[in-house]
């Protein structure tokens, strides 16, 4: 029959194995070599800076709690997306994202442009109980983050490692990482208190504060470049 041409090859298992291996190698090279050659050719978006010490800690909490499993950070170049979220995502935005958090699933809304959309107090209340702000939300409460003190014992080391990978942290930023995180946290705590949020000492230095700092940083380069749009 016309479709039996492959039977002879299937009966020669050594030849079939070698040909399969070659096909996998060629396919792998096609997928891996072009991105490898493109490394360093995508310039950071104007105004993009690496995450501050507190934002970096907040990003690690965001990953630890699995937020990226339900929230993507990739606005597609479709009108329905840009009307809702703003300018579509650009390659130059992710220069300092290790790992990237583009995602592909949206149980919750995309967060690529959430920075500056809501005040710090909104994020605090949303972490406490999402249904107080959106009755239809199926997001679990992360109130425990408001009672968990932020550990900055490894913050300096994190910045140092990222600097070794090419992130433009200065020696002073690395040396003062923990102090800078504390200062940034106090700024957010002051913002929360101005909006009527009662904070104790733990709350003012909590993981929730760091997470808010990270969320407020998202989309900043697009705003700086004057490309922000949508809601």
C-alpha positions as CSV (number, residue, x, y, z in Angstrom):
1,X,0.0,0.0,0.0
2,X,1.0,3.6,-0.5
3,X,1.2,4.3,3.2
4,X,3.5,1.3,4.0
5,X,6.7,3.0,3.0
6,X,7.7,3.6,6.6
7,X,7.4,0.0,7.7
8,X,10.9,-0.9,6.4
9,X,12.4,2.0,8.5
10,X,10.4,1.0,11.6
11,X,11.8,-2.5,11.3
12,X,15.4,-1.1,11.5
13,X,15.3,0.2,15.0
14,X,18.9,1.4,15.0
15,X,18.4,3.5,12.0
16,X,15.1,4.8,13.3
17,X,16.7,5.7,16.6
18,X,19.5,7.6,14.9
19,X,17.2,9.5,12.6
20,X,14.9,10.4,15.5
21,X,17.9,11.7,17.5
22,X,19.1,13.7,14.5
23,X,15.6,15.2,14.1
24,X,15.5,16.2,17.8
25,X,19.0,17.7,17.6
26,X,18.1,19.8,14.5
27,X,14.8,20.9,16.0
28,X,16.5,21.8,19.3
29,X,19.2,23.9,17.5
30,X,16.5,25.7,15.5
31,X,14.8,26.7,18.7
32,X,17.9,27.5,20.8
33,X,20.5,29.1,18.5
34,X,18.5,32.2,17.3
35,X,17.6,33.3,20.8
36,X,21.2,32.8,22.0
37,X,22.5,34.9,19.1
38,X,19.9,37.7,20.0
39,X,21.2,38.0,23.6
40,X,22.3,41.6,24.2
41,X,20.7,42.9,21.0
42,X,17.5,44.1,22.7
43,X,18.0,47.4,24.4
44,X,16.2,48.3,27.6
45,X,13.3,50.6,27.2
46,X,14.2,54.2,27.9
47,X,13.7,54.9,31.6
48,X,13.9,51.3,32.6
49,X,15.8,50.6,35.8
50,X,16.4,47.4,37.7
51,X,14.1,46.7,40.6
52,X,14.9,48.5,43.9
53,X,15.8,46.4,46.9
54,X,12.2,46.3,48.2
55,X,10.7,45.7,44.8
56,X,13.0,42.8,44.3
57,X,12.0,41.3,47.6
58,X,8.3,41.9,46.7
59,X,8.9,40.1,43.3
60,X,10.3,37.1,45.1
61,X,7.2,37.0,47.4
62,X,5.0,37.3,44.3
63,X,6.7,34.2,42.8
64,X,6.7,32.4,46.1
65,X,3.0,32.8,46.6
66,X,2.2,31.6,43.0
67,X,0.7,34.9,41.9
68,X,2.1,34.4,38.4
69,X,0.1,31.2,38.1
70,X,-3.1,33.3,37.9
71,X,-1.9,36.6,36.6
72,X,0.0,37.1,33.3
73,X,2.2,40.0,32.6
74,X,2.0,40.2,28.9
75,X,-0.4,42.5,27.0
76,X,-0.9,41.2,23.5
77,X,-1.1,43.5,20.5
78,X,-4.8,43.2,20.2
79,X,-7.3,46.1,20.5
80,X,-9.3,44.3,23.1
81,X,-6.2,43.9,25.2
82,X,-4.7,47.4,24.7
83,X,-8.1,49.0,25.4
84,X,-8.2,47.3,28.8
85,X,-4.6,47.1,29.9
86,X,-2.7,49.7,27.9
87,X,0.2,49.6,25.5
88,X,1.1,46.1,24.4
89,X,4.2,44.5,26.1
90,X,7.6,45.3,24.6
91,X,10.7,43.2,24.6
92,X,12.8,46.0,26.1
93,X,10.6,46.0,29.3
94,X,11.9,42.6,30.5
95,X,15.6,43.2,30.4
96,X,15.9,42.9,34.2
97,X,13.3,40.2,34.7
98,X,14.9,36.9,35.9
99,X,12.9,34.9,35.5
100,X,10.4,36.5,33.2
101,X,6.7,36.3,34.3
102,X,4.9,36.7,31.0
103,X,2.6,33.8,31.8
104,X,-0.2,32.4,29.6
105,X,-3.1,32.0,32.0
106,X,-5.4,34.7,33.4
107,X,-7.5,33.5,36.2
108,X,-7.1,37.1,37.3
109,X,-6.4,40.1,35.2
110,X,-3.1,40.8,33.6
111,X,-0.8,42.9,35.8
112,X,1.7,44.2,33.3
113,X,0.3,47.8,33.7
114,X,-1.1,47.7,37.2
115,X,1.6,50.0,38.6
116,X,0.1,53.4,39.5
117,X,-3.4,52.3,38.6
118,X,-4.5,52.0,42.2
119,X,-3.2,53.6,45.4
120,X,-1.1,51.6,47.9
121,X,-4.1,51.4,50.2
122,X,-6.1,49.6,47.5
123,X,-3.5,46.9,47.2
124,X,-3.4,46.5,51.0
125,X,-7.1,46.1,51.3
126,X,-7.1,43.7,48.3
127,X,-4.5,41.5,49.9
128,X,-6.5,41.5,53.1
129,X,-9.8,40.4,51.4
130,X,-10.2,40.7,47.6
131,X,-14.0,40.3,47.9
132,X,-14.2,43.6,49.8
133,X,-13.2,45.3,46.6
134,X,-14.6,42.9,44.0
135,X,-17.4,40.6,45.1
136,X,-16.9,38.2,42.1
137,X,-13.2,37.7,42.9
138,X,-12.0,34.1,43.5
139,X,-8.6,35.3,44.7
140,X,-7.7,33.9,48.1
141,X,-6.9,36.3,51.0
142,X,-3.2,37.0,51.6
143,X,-3.8,38.8,54.9
144,X,-1.0,36.7,56.4
145,X,1.5,38.7,54.4
146,X,0.5,41.8,56.4
147,X,1.5,40.0,59.6
148,X,4.7,38.5,58.2
149,X,7.9,40.5,58.8
150,X,10.0,41.0,55.7
151,X,13.4,39.2,55.9
152,X,16.1,41.3,54.2
153,X,19.0,39.2,55.3
154,X,19.7,38.1,51.7
155,X,18.7,41.3,49.9
156,X,22.3,42.5,49.5
157,X,23.4,39.2,48.2
158,X,20.5,39.1,45.7
159,X,21.5,42.5,44.3
160,X,25.2,41.4,44.1
161,X,24.3,38.3,42.1
162,X,22.1,40.3,39.7
163,X,24.9,42.9,39.3
164,X,27.2,40.0,38.3
165,X,24.7,39.1,35.6
166,X,24.7,42.6,34.2
167,X,22.1,44.5,36.1
168,X,23.3,48.1,36.6
169,X,23.4,48.2,40.4
170,X,26.0,50.5,41.9
171,X,28.3,49.4,44.7
172,X,26.5,51.8,47.0
173,X,23.1,50.3,46.1
174,X,24.4,46.8,46.9
175,X,26.0,47.9,50.1
176,X,22.9,49.7,51.3
177,X,20.3,47.3,50.0
178,X,18.7,46.5,53.4
179,X,18.6,50.1,54.5
180,X,17.1,51.2,51.1
181,X,14.5,48.5,51.4
182,X,13.6,49.7,54.9
183,X,13.4,53.4,53.8
184,X,11.2,52.4,50.8
185,X,8.9,50.4,53.1
186,X,8.5,53.3,55.4
187,X,7.4,55.5,52.5
188,X,4.7,53.0,51.5
189,X,3.7,52.7,55.2
190,X,3.3,56.4,55.4
191,X,1.1,56.4,52.3
192,X,-1.1,53.7,53.8
193,X,-1.4,55.6,57.1
194,X,-2.5,58.8,55.2
195,X,-5.3,56.7,53.6
196,X,-6.5,55.6,57.0
197,X,-4.8,52.2,57.2
198,X,-3.8,51.4,60.8
199,X,-0.3,49.8,60.8
200,X,1.7,48.4,63.7
201,X,5.5,47.9,63.5
202,X,5.2,44.5,62.0
203,X,2.7,45.7,59.4
204,X,4.9,48.6,58.4
205,X,7.8,46.2,57.7
206,X,5.7,43.3,56.4
207,X,6.0,41.2,53.2
208,X,2.7,42.9,52.1
209,X,4.6,46.2,51.9
210,X,7.3,44.6,49.7
211,X,4.6,43.0,47.4
212,X,2.9,46.4,47.0
213,X,6.2,48.0,46.1
214,X,6.7,45.4,43.3
215,X,3.1,45.7,42.0
216,X,3.4,49.5,41.9
217,X,6.6,49.1,39.8
218,X,4.9,47.2,37.0
219,X,4.7,49.1,33.7
220,X,6.8,52.0,34.9
221,X,9.1,52.1,31.9
222,X,6.1,52.3,29.5
223,X,4.7,55.2,31.5
224,X,8.1,56.9,31.5
225,X,8.4,56.5,27.8
226,X,4.9,58.1,27.4
227,X,3.4,55.0,25.9
228,X,0.8,54.2,28.6
229,X,-2.8,54.1,27.6
230,X,-6.0,52.2,28.5
231,X,-7.4,51.7,32.0
